[in-house]
Amino acid sequence: MGFTSWSYGPQLVDVDTTYSFIAKNGDIYAEHIDNKIPWKAWINNLPLPIAFTNEINGRVQRKISGKELLLSVSLFNSNRDELAEDFDGSVPSYSTLNDSSIREAYFKHIDYLVNAFAPNYLVIVIEANEFRLRSPTKWDAYKSLITDVRGRIKQSYPNLKVSESISLHNLYEANVNDPELYIQEIVSHANKNDFFAVSFYPFLKNLKTPTEFQQVLDFLHSKTSKPIAFVETAHIAENLVIPNLNVSIDGNENEQKQYLETLIANAKNQEYDFIIWWAHRDFDALWQTFPNEVKDLGQIWRDTGILDEHGRERAAYTVWQNNFIK
């Protein structure tokens, strides 16, 4: 059980407090690298951007001793329909996603990060099925690219457990023309990994009750015999209203508690490898610093902490403490 290192606030003390909390309240934690990729540097053998190396070095220097580490890395942008941007805002050109330049650059990127963090688990791509949903014509090229990169990483780090994460809320009852074919395709691909890595935010599927939570988890269990790990998950503890995105979802503290109780019970019964809760504390203070163009997106996960924005313990915090073996 553990959390990502996502901070609740923008100040250095907020970051330090976050690492302190996750060190005391988990036996595993996650570094989630889901922003930009220095494509030009990797492709052209140029010096890496200072912003990139500073971020990575800052995280590595805070590595928590005595805890297992999950490293999750995104190949794609936040919409999961194109490659992640470079640090200058550009996207590398390619004729196919499996172009040798892209393939080699991403291998270098992953190799650099794995060498820096020395994780126990690696999510080599975050929410791969979202790319299948939004850029279906590029899916086959993606599979070729990631099969090559994953194979080379496994050769270099044979003891590292590697997977691509799948968003369960966009696998279960998927809104596609042929859902059974889509599910079969994604599950078949995901089952080639060392473990079945799950990203799951039930409120994005408007799931609210223990019965509904359990139905989705039963669906998951029926699709794999691989070890299961929830590499990122959470549930809202407050109403989520984002007019610009036409989003209005009711949420409350008890519903969040019930989701965590259901998840932990299944983790024990099904012997999940681990659970990573997205943010330990609501990040209103950090959200206030977001650029306007990403504030709406960031608000989606803002109120999912087991502590509220003031650090007050929610009911889910008690559930966590009662189940965490220190």
C-alpha positions as CSV (number, residue, x, y, z in Angstrom):
1,M,0.0,0.0,0.0
2,G,1.3,3.4,-0.8
3,F,0.9,6.8,-2.6
4,T,2.4,8.7,-5.4
5,S,4.7,11.6,-4.6
6,W,2.2,14.1,-5.9
7,S,2.5,17.1,-3.6
8,Y,-0.5,18.9,-2.2
9,G,1.2,22.3,-2.5
10,P,3.8,24.2,-4.5
11,Q,6.2,25.0,-1.8
12,L,9.3,23.0,-0.9
13,V,7.9,22.3,2.6
14,D,4.8,20.9,0.9
15,V,6.9,18.5,-1.1
16,D,9.0,17.5,1.9
17,T,5.9,16.9,4.0
18,T,4.4,14.8,1.2
19,Y,7.5,12.5,1.1
20,S,7.5,12.3,4.9
21,F,3.8,11.2,4.9
22,I,4.2,8.6,2.2
23,A,7.3,7.2,4.0
24,K,5.3,6.7,7.2
25,N,2.1,5.4,5.7
26,G,3.1,2.9,3.0
27,D,5.5,0.1,2.1
28,I,5.7,1.2,-1.5
29,Y,5.4,4.5,-3.3
30,A,5.3,5.7,-6.9
31,E,7.1,8.3,-8.9
32,H,4.8,9.3,-11.7
33,I,6.5,10.9,-14.7
34,D,3.7,12.1,-16.9
35,N,4.5,15.4,-18.5
36,K,7.3,16.1,-21.1
37,I,9.9,14.0,-22.9
38,P,13.2,15.5,-24.1
39,W,12.8,14.1,-27.6
40,K,15.3,16.3,-29.4
41,A,18.0,15.6,-26.9
42,W,17.5,11.9,-27.1
43,I,17.2,11.8,-30.9
44,N,20.1,14.2,-31.6
45,N,22.4,13.3,-28.7
46,L,22.2,16.7,-27.3
47,P,22.4,17.8,-23.6
48,L,19.3,17.1,-21.6
49,P,17.1,20.1,-20.7
50,I,18.0,21.5,-17.2
51,A,14.3,21.5,-16.3
52,F,14.2,17.7,-16.9
53,T,17.4,16.8,-15.1
54,N,16.5,19.1,-12.2
55,E,13.1,17.4,-11.8
56,I,14.5,13.9,-12.0
57,N,17.5,14.6,-9.7
58,G,15.1,16.2,-7.1
59,R,13.0,13.1,-7.0
60,V,16.0,10.7,-6.9
61,Q,17.5,12.7,-4.0
62,R,14.3,12.1,-2.1
63,K,14.2,8.4,-2.7
64,I,12.7,6.7,0.3
65,S,15.0,4.0,1.7
66,G,13.4,0.8,2.8
67,K,10.4,1.2,0.6
68,E,9.7,-0.5,-2.7
69,L,9.3,1.9,-5.7
70,L,7.0,2.0,-8.7
71,L,8.2,4.1,-11.6
72,S,5.4,5.1,-14.0
73,V,6.3,6.9,-17.2
74,S,4.0,8.3,-19.9
75,L,4.8,8.0,-23.6
76,F,1.7,10.1,-24.4
77,N,0.3,13.5,-23.8
78,S,-2.4,14.1,-21.2
79,N,-5.2,13.4,-23.7
80,R,-3.5,10.1,-24.6
81,D,-3.9,10.7,-28.3
82,E,-0.3,11.7,-29.3
83,L,3.2,11.5,-28.1
84,A,4.1,13.7,-25.1
85,E,5.5,17.1,-25.9
86,D,9.1,18.0,-25.8
87,F,10.2,20.7,-23.3
88,D,9.9,23.4,-26.1
89,G,6.3,22.3,-26.8
90,S,7.0,20.5,-30.0
91,V,6.1,16.9,-30.9
92,P,8.7,14.9,-32.9
93,S,7.7,14.2,-36.5
94,Y,7.3,10.6,-37.6
95,S,5.9,8.6,-40.5
96,T,4.8,5.8,-38.1
97,L,5.0,5.6,-34.3
98,N,7.4,2.8,-34.7
99,D,10.0,4.9,-36.5
100,S,13.5,3.9,-35.4
101,S,14.1,7.5,-34.2
102,I,11.1,7.4,-31.9
103,R,11.8,3.8,-30.7
104,E,15.4,4.5,-29.9
105,A,14.6,7.8,-28.2
106,Y,12.0,6.3,-25.9
107,F,14.3,3.4,-25.1
108,K,17.0,5.9,-24.0
109,H,14.4,7.8,-22.0
110,I,13.2,4.7,-20.1
111,D,16.8,3.4,-19.6
112,Y,17.8,6.8,-18.2
113,L,14.9,6.9,-15.7
114,V,15.3,3.2,-14.6
115,N,19.0,3.7,-14.1
116,A,18.3,6.9,-12.1
117,F,15.5,5.5,-9.9
118,A,16.4,1.8,-9.7
119,P,12.7,0.9,-9.2
120,N,11.2,-2.4,-8.2
121,Y,8.3,-2.0,-10.7
122,L,8.1,-0.1,-14.0
123,V,5.0,1.1,-15.8
124,I,6.6,1.7,-19.2
125,V,3.5,3.4,-20.6
126,I,0.7,5.0,-18.7
127,E,-2.9,4.1,-19.7
128,A,-2.0,2.5,-23.0
129,N,-5.7,1.6,-23.9
130,E,-6.6,5.3,-23.9
131,F,-4.3,5.7,-26.9
132,R,-6.1,2.8,-28.6
133,L,-9.4,4.6,-28.0
134,R,-8.2,8.0,-29.3
135,S,-5.7,7.1,-32.0
136,P,-6.8,3.6,-33.2
137,T,-5.0,3.9,-36.5
138,K,-1.7,4.1,-34.6
139,W,-2.3,1.2,-32.3
140,D,-0.5,-1.5,-34.3
141,A,2.6,0.8,-34.6
142,Y,2.4,1.5,-30.9
143,K,2.4,-2.2,-30.1
144,S,5.5,-2.8,-32.2
145,L,7.3,0.2,-30.6
146,I,6.6,-0.9,-27.0
147,T,7.3,-4.5,-27.6
148,D,10.8,-3.6,-28.8
149,V,11.4,-1.1,-26.0
150,R,10.1,-3.4,-23.3
151,G,12.2,-6.3,-24.6
152,R,15.3,-4.3,-24.5
153,I,14.6,-2.9,-21.0
154,K,14.0,-6.5,-19.8
155,Q,17.3,-7.5,-21.3
156,S,19.1,-4.7,-19.5
157,Y,17.2,-5.1,-16.2
158,P,16.1,-8.8,-16.0
159,N,14.8,-8.6,-12.5
160,L,12.6,-5.5,-13.1
161,K,8.9,-6.2,-13.3
162,V,7.5,-4.3,-16.3
163,S,4.0,-3.5,-17.4
164,E,1.8,-1.0,-19.3
165,S,-1.0,0.4,-17.3
166,I,-4.6,0.0,-18.4
167,S,-7.4,2.5,-17.4
168,L,-10.1,0.2,-16.0
169,H,-12.7,2.9,-16.2
170,N,-12.2,2.9,-19.9
171,L,-12.0,-0.9,-20.3
172,Y,-15.2,-1.9,-18.4
173,E,-18.3,-1.2,-20.4
174,A,-16.2,0.7,-22.9
175,N,-18.0,3.2,-25.1
176,V,-16.8,1.8,-28.5
177,N,-18.6,0.3,-31.5
178,D,-17.5,-3.3,-30.7
179,P,-16.7,-3.4,-26.9
180,E,-16.0,-7.1,-26.8
181,L,-13.5,-7.0,-29.6
182,Y,-11.8,-3.9,-27.9
183,I,-11.7,-5.6,-24.5
184,Q,-10.3,-8.8,-26.0
185,E,-7.6,-6.8,-27.8
186,I,-6.6,-4.8,-24.8
187,V,-6.6,-7.7,-22.4
188,S,-4.6,-9.9,-24.7
189,H,-2.0,-7.2,-25.0
190,A,-1.9,-6.4,-21.3
191,N,-1.5,-10.0,-20.4
192,K,1.9,-10.1,-22.1
193,N,3.3,-8.0,-19.3
194,D,4.8,-9.2,-16.1
195,F,1.8,-7.9,-14.1
196,F,-1.6,-6.4,-14.9
197,A,-1.2,-2.7,-14.1
198,V,-4.5,-0.9,-13.4
199,S,-5.4,2.8,-13.4
200,F,-8.8,3.2,-11.9
201,Y,-10.9,6.2,-10.9
202,P,-14.5,4.9,-10.3
203,F,-16.1,8.4,-10.3
204,L,-15.1,8.8,-13.9
205,K,-17.5,6.0,-14.6
206,N,-20.1,7.4,-12.2
207,L,-19.7,4.4,-9.9
208,K,-20.9,5.1,-6.4
209,T,-21.7,2.0,-4.4
210,P,-19.8,-1.0,-3.1
211,T,-21.9,-3.2,-5.4
212,E,-20.9,-1.2,-8.4
213,F,-17.2,-1.1,-7.3
214,Q,-17.3,-4.9,-6.9
215,Q,-18.8,-5.5,-10.3
216,V,-15.9,-3.8,-12.0
217,L,-13.3,-5.6,-9.9
218,D,-15.0,-8.9,-10.7
219,F,-14.7,-8.0,-14.4
220,L,-11.0,-7.3,-13.9
221,H,-10.4,-10.6,-12.1
222,S,-12.1,-12.5,-15.0
223,K,-9.7,-11.0,-17.5
224,T,-6.3,-12.0,-16.2
225,S,-4.4,-14.5,-14.3
226,K,-1.4,-12.2,-14.0
227,P,-0.5,-10.5,-10.7
228,I,-2.7,-7.4,-10.4
229,A,-1.4,-4.0,-9.2
230,F,-3.4,-0.8,-8.9
231,V,-0.7,1.6,-10.0
232,E,-2.9,4.6,-9.5
233,T,-6.4,4.9,-8.1
234,A,-8.6,7.2,-6.0
235,H,-12.1,8.4,-5.5
236,I,-13.6,11.8,-4.9
237,A,-14.6,12.9,-1.4
238,E,-16.5,16.0,-2.5
239,N,-18.7,17.0,-5.4
240,L,-16.9,17.5,-8.7
241,V,-18.3,20.4,-10.8
242,I,-16.3,21.6,-13.8
243,P,-18.7,23.7,-16.0
244,N,-16.1,24.1,-18.8
245,L,-15.9,20.3,-19.1
246,N,-19.6,19.8,-18.6
247,V,-18.8,17.7,-15.5
248,S,-21.0,17.4,-12.5
249,I,-20.5,14.3,-10.3
250,D,-21.7,14.0,-6.8
251,G,-19.1,12.7,-4.3
252,N,-18.7,12.5,-0.5
253,E,-16.4,11.2,2.2
254,N,-18.4,8.0,2.9
255,E,-18.4,7.0,-0.7
256,Q,-14.7,7.4,-0.9
257,K,-14.3,5.3,2.3
258,Q,-16.5,2.5,0.8
259,Y,-14.4,2.4,-2.3
260,L,-11.2,2.1,-0.4
261,E,-12.7,-0.6,1.8
262,T,-13.9,-2.6,-1.2
263,L,-10.5,-2.2,-3.0
264,I,-8.5,-3.4,0.1
265,A,-10.8,-6.4,0.6
266,N,-10.2,-7.4,-3.0
267,A,-6.5,-6.8,-2.7
268,K,-6.3,-9.2,0.1
269,N,-8.6,-11.8,-1.4
270,Q,-7.0,-11.7,-4.8
271,E,-3.5,-11.1,-3.5
272,Y,-2.8,-8.0,-5.5
273,D,0.9,-7.0,-5.7
274,F,0.1,-3.5,-4.3
275,I,-2.2,-0.5,-4.3
276,I,-1.1,3.1,-5.1
277,W,-3.5,5.8,-4.0
278,W,-3.0,8.9,-6.2
279,A,-2.7,11.8,-3.7
280,H,-2.5,11.4,0.0
281,R,-4.0,14.9,0.5
282,D,-6.3,17.2,-1.5
283,F,-4.0,19.5,-3.6
284,D,-6.1,22.8,-3.7
285,A,-2.9,24.8,-2.9
286,L,-1.0,23.3,-5.8
287,W,-4.1,23.5,-8.1
288,Q,-4.2,27.3,-7.5
289,T,-0.8,27.6,-9.3
290,F,-1.8,25.6,-12.4
291,P,-2.0,27.5,-15.7
292,N,-5.5,28.3,-16.7
293,E,-5.4,25.9,-19.6
294,V,-4.9,22.9,-17.4
295,K,-6.9,24.0,-14.3
296,D,-10.1,22.2,-15.4
297,L,-8.2,19.0,-16.0
298,G,-6.3,19.2,-12.7
299,Q,-9.5,19.7,-10.8
300,I,-10.7,16.2,-11.7
301,W,-8.4,14.6,-9.1
302,R,-8.0,17.5,-6.7
303,D,-10.4,16.3,-4.0
304,T,-9.4,12.7,-3.8
305,G,-7.0,12.7,-0.8
306,I,-7.5,10.7,2.3
307,L,-6.7,14.0,4.0
308,D,-8.6,17.1,2.9
309,E,-6.8,20.3,1.8
310,H,-6.3,21.4,5.4
311,G,-4.8,18.1,6.4
312,R,-7.9,16.9,8.2
313,E,-8.2,13.1,8.3
314,R,-11.1,11.7,6.3
315,A,-12.9,8.5,7.0
316,A,-10.8,6.8,4.3
317,Y,-7.7,7.7,6.3
318,T,-8.9,5.5,9.2
319,V,-9.5,2.6,6.7
320,W,-6.0,3.0,5.4
321,Q,-4.4,3.0,8.9
322,N,-6.4,0.0,10.0
323,N,-5.2,-2.0,7.0
324,F,-1.6,-0.8,6.6
325,I,0.9,-3.1,8.2
326,K,3.8,-0.9,9.3
